[in-house]
Amino acid sequence: MFPSRATFAGIPAVILMVAQADAQVTIDVSKITCDQYLTQRITHTRTVNVWLAGFYAGRQNNPVVDVQAVERNGNKLSRFCETHRDMPLMDAIGAAK
């Protein structure tokens, strides 16, 4: 008896799911320092910027993402962090405003 086409079609999906499960990482953003943010030792700055935008939008119950504002705020945060490398990122956000 030969396996059906559906069986063969499902194999790549299973492989992808297993690969993605191994790659999953969690990050405690409250523990990221400005230096880690700037040097991208934890993850890419763009990933953190998007997460931060969603975090603060969620606090305001705002479902809209302003992509240009994410870029502007990320640039502002990066400039502030350049001179405050030891500061926790979440503290820097409030101070950079």
N, C-alpha and C positions, 0 to 999 in steps of 0.2 A: 504494500500500500504506500502511495506517495503522499508526502505532505501537501496540503492545499496551498494555493497562492497566498491566501490570507496569512498562513503561518510564515511564509517567507517575507511577506510585507511587514509583519510585526517585528521581525528580528532587529532591523535597524532602530526601530523605536525603543525597544528594550535596551539596546546597547547605549543609545543616547541618554536614556533615563538613568542608567547606572553611572555613566560618565559624569552627568550633571550632579548626581547625588554625592559623588566623591569630591567634586569641586566646590561644594557649598561651604561658605565661610561666614561666620558672624563677626560683626565689628561693634564694639561698644564705643560709639561716637563720643561719649562723655569723657573717655580716657585718651583721646587723640590730642597731641600737642600741636602747636603751630609748626614746629620743626618737622614732625611726622607728616603733617598736611602738605607742607611745602616740598619736602623731598619725596613724597608719594611712597613712603615706606609701608603704609597701611593699605592704601588703595589709591586710585587716581583721584586727583583733586576734583575733576568733573563729576565723578561718582558721588563724592561727598557733597559737592555743591547742589546737585540735584536732590540728594536726600535731605539736606538742610532746607531747601526750598519747599519740599513736600512736608517736612516736619512743621515748619512755621505756618504754611498754608493750612495744614490740618488743625492747628491750634486756633486759627481764625475761621475755621469752617469754610475755607475758600477753595473750590475745586479747580481754579484757573491757574495755569502755569504760564508765567511771563518769561519766556526764554531769554529775552534781552536783560531783564532784571536779574535773572540767575547769573548771567555772565558779568554784569556790573557788580553785583554783590560779591561774587567770587573774586573778581579783580581787587575790590576794596579790601576784602578779607586777606588776600595774599599780600597786599602792600602793608597792611597792619602787622601781619605775622612776621614779615621780614625783620622787624625791629623788636618783636616780642616772641622769640622762638620757644621759650620755655613755658609760655602761657597755654593753659588748656584751650583748645579750639572753641569750645562752647562759651568760655569767658571772653575770648577774643571777639566773638560775634557781637556781643553786647557792647564791648568797648570800641569796636570799630565803627559803630553807627554814628 
